[in-house]
Amino acid sequence: MTKSRKTKQGALEIFLPYQKKWLEDRSPLKIIEKSRRCGISWTDASDAVLDAAPASGWSNTYYMSFNKDNCRQYIEDAGEWAKKLGYAVSEIEEKEEPLLDDPDKSITTYRIAFSSGAEIMGLPGVSRSLRSKQGNVVIDEAAFFDDLESVLQAAKALVIWGGRIRMISTHNGDDNPFNLLIKDIRAKKETEWSLHRITFRESIEQGLFKRICLTQGKKWTAKAEKEFVERIYRIYRDNPDEELDVIPRQSGGRYFGRALLDHATAKDGSFVIRRLECSDDFLRKSESVKDKAIEEFFGQEAAPVLGGIKNLVFAGNDFGRSGDLTTYWFSERTAATRLEVRLVVELKNVPFEQQQLFNDLTTDFLDERRTFGGMAIDSRGNGQQIGEHAALRHPGASIQVMETPAWYAKYGSELHGLLESGDFTVPDDETIKADFAIVTLKNGIPTVPALRLDDRDKKGKRHGDAAVAAMLCACAWRECGEDCPPTFQCAKKKTRKNF
């Protein structure tokens, strides 16, 4: 520790034990896996100041993040630390700097300068931004970099001349390069790194909530701390293991990883996606007008696709009304063990009666052509009426499903296996693939968390609708297959319209 650090030691007593441990570790390479908002980046900014301030022996620090706001925040924190510690520092400079290896491109940087001649600079998280730099490198939220390996390789060059690398991040999946490096450190395959870890509960035990109370002018009590912890876990209830307990999720938090979905992507032209959204005033129109609109949509958008399928069709119907979509997934059985997606239909804000009509139109249409293999219908809540009606209309071929953890365990893993073997295809559509991306593995069970993502038009929210419809399709295939052949009863019923 330098003399400058000793003279300022009294000002550093505000740090909590885990923060002090991070500062006291002067290893050339150090890394910390942490929970959210535990103050490590704020703490590290003080380290950058103490490195930059000495009149001699100073070091530059280059802070890198995938997020421009993070860069500015770190530089602002460093500026505040400099003032608290009594060092002269310039105002924050924000500017566009040309890249040495590509003068036609530039990067946004944030910078403060010290009277010593040193600087602390915030840089974007790309390797080329470190060209010509010398000093220490802080890689913050490393697990969220697009190309962490190349950034780390560029940063290592600075270590040759005495620089240090400090890597900070929450986790972003078990197979992320950040966690793979940590695994190698624990396995002694990487022996130069110093490894730190702090969970949310550990930070609370070491005084984080007391510090929060102090900064907010509130009185600390054990009861308030207990309620605070419980509230934070409720806020992060979709992913507390990774966000708070520092336990990385499988496959980047995704049960259906992107590589798996790309592997199972259908060929262009082999599928279509059709979407219908009804306005709020559609509900108040006459039944005949509403029915006609649904019949026209089916006849123009769905019937031509379904009518062109020669083999058995299996389908899943994930029900929604105004908040969530109703999503239909239709796959053709092209071989004994293979389902290929042919049509995905999304209904948004469609009234219950018209949803039932659309369901009747599709199943009757397929049944008349003797291509109706079966449909599994989400029958929770309001979907139960549609599921019950369909099961009575096509007994054995339309089945009601109450999705339970056991059901997700069975058909989530079933679908995963089919995708791996290439026996189930998905559309080449980013919106639909995003539905699969939110499915997580919790206690060994594929789970759709209480998470809503923006729809393609940013006007609505999605809740993994297509992924659940695909699981229902796989369920229909298994439960309405050879043991439950199609009933072909439409000729006995009065259909609403022929197509």
C-alpha positions as CSV (number, residue, x, y, z in Angstrom):
1,M,0.0,0.0,0.0
2,T,1.4,3.4,-1.0
3,K,1.9,6.3,1.5
4,S,-1.0,8.1,-0.2
5,R,-3.3,5.2,0.6
6,K,-2.2,5.2,4.3
7,T,-2.8,8.9,4.8
8,K,-6.3,8.6,3.4
9,Q,-7.2,5.4,5.3
10,G,-9.4,7.2,7.9
11,A,-11.7,8.4,5.1
12,L,-12.2,4.8,4.0
13,E,-13.7,3.6,7.2
14,I,-17.2,4.0,5.8
15,F,-16.8,0.8,3.8
16,L,-18.5,-2.4,4.8
17,P,-16.4,-5.5,5.4
18,Y,-16.9,-7.0,1.9
19,Q,-16.1,-3.6,0.3
20,K,-13.0,-3.2,2.3
21,K,-11.9,-6.7,1.3
22,W,-12.3,-5.7,-2.3
23,L,-10.2,-2.6,-1.9
24,E,-7.5,-4.2,0.1
25,D,-6.9,-6.9,-2.5
26,R,-4.2,-5.5,-4.8
27,S,-4.0,-8.6,-7.1
28,P,-3.2,-7.8,-10.7
29,L,-6.3,-9.9,-11.7
30,K,-9.3,-10.0,-9.5
31,I,-13.0,-10.8,-10.0
32,I,-16.1,-10.6,-8.0
33,E,-19.5,-12.4,-8.5
34,K,-22.1,-10.3,-6.7
35,S,-25.7,-9.6,-6.0
36,R,-27.5,-6.5,-7.3
37,R,-26.9,-3.1,-5.8
38,C,-24.4,-4.0,-3.2
39,G,-22.1,-1.0,-3.8
40,I,-19.0,-2.7,-5.4
41,S,-18.8,-0.4,-8.4
42,W,-19.2,2.7,-6.1
43,T,-16.5,1.3,-3.9
44,D,-14.2,0.5,-6.8
45,A,-14.5,4.2,-8.0
46,S,-12.6,5.2,-4.8
47,D,-9.9,2.8,-5.7
48,A,-9.5,4.4,-9.1
49,V,-9.2,7.8,-7.4
50,L,-6.5,6.6,-5.0
51,D,-4.6,5.2,-8.0
52,A,-4.9,8.4,-10.0
53,A,-4.2,11.0,-7.3
54,P,-0.5,10.5,-6.2
55,A,1.9,13.1,-7.6
56,S,4.2,10.2,-8.5
57,G,3.4,6.5,-9.2
58,W,-0.1,7.3,-10.4
59,S,-2.1,5.1,-12.7
60,N,-4.9,5.7,-15.1
61,T,-8.1,3.7,-14.8
62,Y,-10.3,2.7,-17.7
63,Y,-13.8,1.7,-16.8
64,M,-15.7,-0.4,-19.3
65,S,-19.4,-1.3,-19.4
66,F,-22.0,-2.5,-21.9
67,N,-24.1,0.5,-20.8
68,K,-23.2,4.1,-21.4
69,D,-25.2,5.2,-18.4
70,N,-23.0,2.9,-16.2
71,C,-19.9,4.6,-17.6
72,R,-21.1,8.1,-16.7
73,Q,-22.2,7.0,-13.2
74,Y,-18.8,5.5,-12.4
75,I,-17.0,8.7,-13.5
76,E,-19.5,10.8,-11.4
77,D,-18.8,8.5,-8.4
78,A,-15.1,8.9,-9.0
79,G,-15.4,12.7,-9.1
80,E,-17.4,12.7,-5.8
81,W,-14.7,10.5,-4.2
82,A,-12.0,12.8,-5.3
83,K,-13.7,15.8,-3.7
84,K,-14.4,13.8,-0.4
85,L,-10.7,12.8,-0.3
86,G,-9.5,16.3,-1.0
87,Y,-8.1,15.8,-4.5
88,A,-8.3,18.4,-7.3
89,V,-10.1,17.0,-10.3
90,S,-11.5,18.4,-13.6
91,E,-15.2,18.5,-14.5
92,I,-16.5,15.5,-16.4
93,E,-15.7,15.6,-20.1
94,E,-18.0,13.8,-22.5
95,K,-16.9,13.5,-26.1
96,E,-16.7,11.5,-29.2
97,E,-13.2,10.1,-29.9
98,P,-12.1,8.6,-33.2
99,L,-10.8,5.0,-33.2
100,L,-7.2,4.7,-34.1
101,D,-7.8,1.6,-36.2
102,D,-10.9,3.0,-37.9
103,P,-10.9,6.9,-38.1
104,D,-14.4,6.8,-39.7
105,K,-15.8,5.5,-36.4
106,S,-15.9,7.0,-32.9
107,I,-16.7,6.1,-29.3
108,T,-18.3,8.1,-26.6
109,T,-16.0,8.6,-23.6
110,Y,-16.4,10.1,-20.1
111,R,-13.3,11.5,-18.4
112,I,-12.0,13.3,-15.4
113,A,-8.4,14.4,-15.0
114,F,-6.2,14.9,-11.9
115,S,-3.5,17.4,-11.2
116,S,-1.1,14.4,-11.2
117,G,-1.7,13.9,-14.9
118,A,-3.7,10.8,-14.5
119,E,-7.2,10.2,-15.8
120,I,-10.2,8.0,-15.1
121,M,-12.1,7.3,-18.3
122,G,-15.4,5.5,-19.0
123,L,-15.3,3.5,-22.3
124,P,-17.8,1.3,-24.2
125,G,-17.4,-2.4,-23.7
126,V,-15.6,-3.2,-26.9
127,S,-12.0,-4.3,-27.2
128,R,-10.9,-1.7,-29.7
129,S,-11.6,1.1,-27.2
130,L,-8.5,0.0,-25.2
131,R,-6.1,0.5,-28.1
132,S,-3.2,2.8,-27.1
133,K,-4.3,2.9,-23.4
134,Q,-2.1,2.2,-20.4
135,G,-3.3,1.7,-16.8
136,N,-5.9,-0.3,-14.9
137,V,-9.1,-1.7,-16.4
138,V,-12.4,-2.2,-14.7
139,I,-14.8,-4.5,-16.6
140,D,-18.3,-3.9,-14.9
141,E,-21.3,-6.2,-15.5
142,A,-18.9,-8.4,-17.5
143,A,-21.5,-11.1,-17.9
144,F,-23.5,-8.8,-20.2
145,F,-20.8,-8.0,-22.7
146,D,-21.4,-9.0,-26.3
147,D,-17.8,-10.3,-26.6
148,L,-16.2,-10.6,-23.2
149,E,-13.3,-12.8,-24.4
150,S,-12.0,-10.2,-26.8
151,V,-12.3,-7.3,-24.2
152,L,-10.5,-9.4,-21.7
153,Q,-7.7,-10.3,-24.1
154,A,-7.2,-6.6,-24.9
155,A,-7.2,-5.7,-21.2
156,K,-4.5,-8.3,-20.4
157,A,-2.1,-6.4,-22.6
158,L,-2.2,-3.5,-20.0
159,V,-1.1,-5.9,-17.2
160,I,2.3,-6.4,-18.9
161,W,3.2,-2.8,-17.9
162,G,1.9,-2.9,-14.4
163,G,-1.9,-2.5,-14.9
164,R,-4.5,-4.3,-13.0
165,I,-7.8,-5.9,-14.2
166,R,-10.9,-5.7,-11.9
167,M,-13.9,-7.6,-13.2
168,I,-17.3,-7.1,-11.5
169,S,-20.6,-8.6,-12.4
170,T,-23.9,-10.3,-11.4
171,H,-24.4,-13.5,-13.2
172,N,-26.1,-14.0,-16.6
173,G,-26.3,-17.7,-17.0
174,D,-24.3,-20.8,-16.3
175,D,-22.8,-20.9,-19.8
176,N,-21.8,-17.3,-19.9
177,P,-18.0,-16.6,-20.4
178,F,-18.0,-14.7,-17.0
179,N,-19.2,-17.8,-15.2
180,L,-17.0,-20.1,-17.2
181,L,-14.0,-18.1,-16.1
182,I,-15.1,-18.4,-12.5
183,K,-15.5,-22.2,-12.9
184,D,-11.9,-22.4,-14.2
185,I,-10.7,-20.3,-11.3
186,R,-12.4,-22.6,-8.8
187,A,-11.1,-25.7,-10.7
188,K,-7.5,-24.2,-10.5
189,K,-7.3,-24.1,-14.3
190,E,-6.8,-20.3,-13.9
191,T,-4.4,-19.6,-11.1
192,E,-3.7,-15.9,-11.4
193,W,-7.1,-14.6,-10.5
194,S,-8.2,-13.6,-7.0
195,L,-11.9,-14.5,-6.6
196,H,-14.5,-12.7,-4.5
197,R,-18.2,-13.4,-3.9
198,I,-21.0,-11.5,-2.1
199,T,-24.6,-12.4,-1.9
200,F,-27.5,-10.1,-1.0
201,R,-28.0,-11.7,2.4
202,E,-24.3,-11.6,3.2
203,S,-24.3,-7.9,2.3
204,I,-27.2,-7.3,4.7
205,E,-25.5,-9.2,7.5
206,Q,-22.4,-7.0,7.0
207,G,-24.4,-3.8,7.3
208,L,-25.8,-2.8,3.9
209,F,-29.3,-2.1,5.2
210,K,-27.9,-0.1,8.1
211,R,-26.0,2.0,5.6
212,I,-29.1,2.5,3.5
213,C,-30.9,3.7,6.6
214,L,-28.1,6.1,7.4
215,T,-28.0,7.7,4.0
216,Q,-31.8,8.0,3.9
217,G,-32.1,9.4,7.5
218,K,-34.1,6.5,8.7
219,K,-33.9,4.6,12.0
220,W,-32.6,1.0,11.7
221,T,-34.5,-1.7,13.4
222,A,-34.3,-5.5,13.0
223,K,-37.9,-5.6,12.0
224,A,-37.4,-3.0,9.3
225,E,-34.4,-4.9,8.0
226,K,-36.4,-8.2,7.9
227,E,-39.2,-6.4,5.9
228,F,-36.7,-4.9,3.6
229,V,-35.1,-8.2,2.7
230,E,-38.5,-9.8,2.2
231,R,-39.6,-7.0,-0.1
232,I,-36.4,-7.2,-2.2
233,Y,-36.9,-10.9,-2.7
234,R,-40.5,-10.2,-3.8
235,I,-39.3,-7.7,-6.3
236,Y,-36.8,-10.2,-7.7
237,R,-39.1,-13.2,-7.4
238,D,-38.7,-14.2,-11.0
239,N,-35.0,-14.8,-10.6
240,P,-33.7,-14.4,-7.0
241,D,-31.2,-17.2,-7.3
242,E,-29.2,-15.3,-9.9
243,E,-29.9,-11.7,-9.1
244,L,-29.6,-11.9,-5.3
245,D,-28.1,-15.3,-4.3
246,V,-25.3,-15.4,-6.9
247,I,-26.4,-18.7,-8.4
248,P,-26.2,-18.6,-12.2
249,R,-29.1,-20.0,-14.1
250,Q,-28.8,-22.7,-16.7
251,S,-28.2,-21.6,-20.3
252,G,-28.0,-17.9,-19.7
253,G,-31.2,-18.1,-17.7
254,R,-33.0,-19.7,-20.6
255,Y,-34.3,-23.2,-20.6
256,F,-34.6,-23.0,-24.3
257,G,-31.3,-21.5,-25.3
258,R,-30.8,-19.4,-28.4
259,A,-28.5,-22.0,-30.0
260,L,-31.2,-24.7,-29.5
261,L,-33.9,-22.5,-31.1
262,D,-31.7,-21.7,-34.0
263,H,-30.9,-25.4,-34.5
264,A,-34.7,-26.1,-34.7
265,T,-35.6,-23.1,-36.9
266,A,-37.9,-24.0,-39.8
267,K,-36.9,-23.2,-43.4
268,D,-38.2,-20.0,-45.0
269,G,-41.5,-20.5,-46.6
270,S,-42.5,-23.6,-44.6
271,F,-44.6,-21.7,-42.1
272,V,-46.7,-18.5,-41.7
273,I,-47.6,-16.3,-38.8
274,R,-51.0,-14.6,-38.7
275,R,-52.1,-12.0,-36.2
276,L,-55.5,-10.5,-35.4
277,E,-56.0,-7.6,-33.0
278,C,-59.4,-6.3,-32.1
279,S,-60.1,-2.8,-30.9
280,D,-61.8,-2.2,-27.6
281,D,-65.0,-1.1,-29.2
282,F,-65.1,-4.4,-31.2
283,L,-66.7,-6.0,-28.1
284,R,-69.8,-3.7,-28.4
285,K,-70.5,-4.6,-32.0
286,S,-73.4,-7.0,-32.9
287,E,-72.7,-10.7,-32.7
288,S,-73.2,-11.1,-36.4
289,V,-70.7,-8.4,-37.2
290,K,-68.1,-9.9,-34.8
291,D,-68.7,-13.4,-36.1
292,K,-68.3,-12.3,-39.7
293,A,-65.0,-10.6,-38.9
294,I,-63.7,-13.9,-37.3
295,E,-65.0,-16.0,-40.2
296,E,-63.3,-13.7,-42.7
297,F,-60.0,-13.8,-40.8
298,F,-60.1,-17.6,-40.7
299,G,-61.1,-17.9,-44.3
300,Q,-58.5,-15.5,-45.6
301,E,-55.5,-16.1,-43.3
302,A,-55.8,-19.6,-41.7
303,A,-57.8,-21.8,-44.0
304,P,-55.5,-21.6,-47.0
305,V,-52.6,-22.7,-44.9
306,L,-54.4,-25.5,-43.0
307,G,-56.0,-26.7,-46.2
308,G,-52.6,-27.2,-47.8
309,I,-51.5,-29.7,-45.1
310,K,-51.8,-33.3,-46.2
311,N,-50.7,-35.1,-43.0
312,L,-52.2,-35.0,-39.5
313,V,-52.1,-31.6,-37.7
314,F,-51.5,-31.3,-34.0
315,A,-52.1,-28.0,-32.2
316,G,-51.8,-26.2,-29.0
317,N,-54.0,-23.3,-27.8
318,D,-52.7,-21.0,-25.1
319,F,-55.6,-18.9,-24.0
320,G,-55.6,-15.2,-23.3
321,R,-58.1,-12.4,-23.4
322,S,-57.0,-8.7,-23.0
323,G,-53.8,-9.0,-21.0
324,D,-52.2,-12.0,-22.7
325,L,-52.5,-13.2,-26.2
326,T,-54.4,-16.3,-27.3
327,T,-51.8,-18.2,-29.3
328,Y,-52.4,-21.2,-31.6
329,W,-49.5,-23.4,-32.7
330,F,-50.2,-25.8,-35.6
331,S,-47.7,-28.4,-36.6
332,E,-47.8,-31.1,-39.3
333,R,-46.6,-34.6,-38.4
334,T,-44.3,-35.2,-41.4
335,A,-42.8,-38.4,-40.0
336,A,-43.6,-40.8,-37.1
337,T,-41.4,-38.7,-34.7
338,R,-41.4,-35.3,-36.3
339,L,-43.6,-32.2,-36.1
340,E,-43.0,-29.2,-38.3
341,V,-44.6,-25.9,-37.6
342,R,-46.9,-24.7,-40.3
343,L,-49.0,-21.9,-38.8
344,V,-48.9,-19.7,-35.7
345,V,-52.0,-17.6,-35.0
346,E,-52.1,-14.8,-32.4
347,L,-55.4,-13.3,-31.3
348,K,-55.3,-10.1,-29.3
349,N,-58.3,-8.7,-27.4
350,V,-60.7,-11.0,-29.1
351,P,-64.0,-11.6,-27.1
352,F,-64.7,-15.0,-25.6
353,E,-67.5,-15.9,-28.0
354,Q,-65.4,-15.1,-31.0
355,Q,-62.5,-17.1,-29.7
356,Q,-64.8,-20.1,-29.3
357,L,-65.9,-19.5,-32.9
358,F,-62.4,-19.4,-34.2
359,N,-61.6,-22.7,-32.3
360,D,-64.6,-24.4,-33.8
361,L,-63.7,-23.2,-37.3
362,T,-60.2,-24.5,-37.1
363,T,-61.0,-27.9,-35.6
364,D,-64.0,-28.5,-37.8
365,F,-62.1,-27.5,-40.9
366,L,-59.3,-30.0,-40.1
367,D,-61.7,-32.7,-39.0
368,E,-63.6,-32.4,-42.3
369,R,-60.4,-33.0,-44.2
370,R,-59.4,-35.9,-41.9
371,T,-56.2,-34.1,-40.9
372,F,-57.1,-33.3,-37.3
373,G,-54.7,-35.1,-35.1
374,G,-55.6,-33.3,-31.9
375,M,-55.5,-30.1,-30.0
376,A,-54.5,-29.4,-26.3
377,I,-56.3,-26.3,-24.9
378,D,-55.1,-24.2,-22.0
379,S,-58.2,-24.6,-19.7
380,R,-57.2,-22.6,-16.7
381,G,-59.5,-19.7,-15.7
382,N,-61.6,-18.4,-18.5
383,G,-60.1,-20.8,-21.0
384,Q,-62.0,-23.6,-19.3
385,Q,-65.2,-22.8,-21.1
386,I,-63.5,-23.0,-24.5
387,G,-61.7,-26.2,-23.6
388,E,-64.8,-27.9,-22.3
389,H,-66.8,-26.9,-25.4
390,A,-64.1,-28.2,-27.7
391,A,-63.7,-31.5,-25.8
392,L,-67.4,-32.1,-26.2
393,R,-67.4,-31.2,-29.8
394,H,-64.4,-33.4,-30.7
395,P,-64.1,-36.0,-27.9
396,G,-60.6,-37.6,-27.9
397,A,-59.1,-35.1,-30.3
398,S,-59.6,-31.9,-28.3
399,I,-58.3,-32.1,-24.7
400,Q,-58.4,-29.8,-21.7
401,V,-55.1,-29.0,-20.0
402,M,-54.6,-27.5,-16.6
403,E,-51.0,-26.6,-16.6
404,T,-49.4,-27.6,-13.3
405,P,-45.7,-27.8,-12.3
406,A,-45.9,-31.5,-13.1
407,W,-47.3,-30.8,-16.5
408,Y,-44.5,-28.3,-17.3
409,A,-41.9,-30.7,-16.0
410,K,-43.3,-33.4,-18.4
411,Y,-44.0,-31.3,-21.6
412,G,-41.3,-28.6,-21.1
413,S,-38.7,-31.4,-21.1
414,E,-40.5,-33.2,-23.9
415,L,-40.4,-30.2,-26.1
416,H,-36.8,-29.5,-25.2
417,G,-35.8,-33.0,-26.3
418,L,-37.7,-32.7,-29.5
419,L,-36.0,-29.4,-30.3
420,E,-32.6,-31.0,-29.6
421,S,-33.3,-33.9,-31.9
422,G,-34.6,-31.6,-34.6
423,D,-38.0,-33.3,-34.5
424,F,-39.9,-30.1,-33.7
425,T,-39.4,-26.9,-35.7
426,V,-40.0,-23.3,-34.6
427,P,-40.7,-20.2,-36.9
428,D,-37.8,-17.9,-37.8
429,D,-39.4,-15.0,-35.9
430,E,-37.7,-13.0,-33.2
431,T,-40.9,-12.2,-31.4
432,I,-41.8,-15.8,-31.0
433,K,-38.3,-16.9,-30.1
434,A,-38.3,-14.2,-27.4
435,D,-41.3,-16.1,-25.8
436,F,-39.1,-19.2,-25.5
437,A,-36.3,-17.1,-24.0
438,I,-38.2,-16.3,-20.8
439,V,-38.8,-19.9,-19.8
440,T,-36.5,-20.7,-16.9
441,L,-35.5,-23.8,-14.9
442,K,-36.7,-23.5,-11.3
443,N,-36.2,-26.4,-8.9
444,G,-35.6,-28.6,-12.0
445,I,-39.0,-27.6,-13.6
446,P,-39.3,-25.5,-16.8
447,T,-41.2,-22.4,-15.6
448,V,-42.8,-19.4,-17.2
449,P,-42.1,-16.6,-14.7
450,A,-44.4,-13.7,-13.9
451,L,-42.6,-11.6,-16.5
452,R,-44.1,-9.6,-19.3
453,L,-42.0,-8.6,-22.4
454,D,-42.8,-5.9,-24.9
455,D,-44.7,-7.1,-27.9
456,R,-43.3,-6.4,-31.4
457,D,-45.1,-3.1,-31.7
458,K,-44.3,-2.0,-28.1
459,K,-48.0,-1.5,-27.4
460,G,-48.6,-4.7,-25.5
461,K,-47.0,-7.3,-23.4
462,R,-46.2,-11.0,-24.0
463,H,-46.0,-13.8,-21.4
464,G,-44.2,-16.6,-23.1
465,D,-47.4,-17.3,-25.1
466,A,-45.8,-19.1,-28.1
467,A,-43.6,-21.2,-25.9
468,V,-46.6,-22.5,-23.9
469,A,-48.6,-23.1,-27.1
470,A,-45.7,-25.2,-28.5
471,M,-45.7,-27.3,-25.3
472,L,-49.4,-27.8,-25.7
473,C,-48.9,-28.8,-29.3
474,A,-46.3,-31.4,-28.1
475,C,-48.9,-32.5,-25.4
476,A,-51.6,-33.0,-28.1
477,W,-49.2,-35.1,-30.2
478,R,-48.5,-37.4,-27.3
479,E,-52.0,-37.6,-25.8
480,C,-54.1,-37.5,-29.0
481,G,-51.9,-39.7,-31.1
482,E,-52.2,-43.3,-32.0
483,D,-54.1,-44.2,-28.8
484,C,-56.7,-41.4,-29.5
485,P,-57.4,-41.3,-33.2
486,P,-59.3,-38.4,-34.7
487,T,-63.1,-38.8,-34.5
488,F,-64.0,-37.2,-37.8
489,Q,-67.4,-36.3,-36.5
490,C,-67.9,-33.0,-38.3
491,A,-70.3,-34.5,-40.8
492,K,-72.7,-35.1,-37.9
493,K,-72.6,-31.5,-36.8
494,K,-74.0,-28.3,-38.2
495,T,-70.9,-26.2,-39.1
496,R,-71.2,-22.5,-39.1
497,K,-69.6,-22.0,-42.5
498,N,-67.8,-24.0,-45.1
499,F,-64.4,-22.9,-46.5
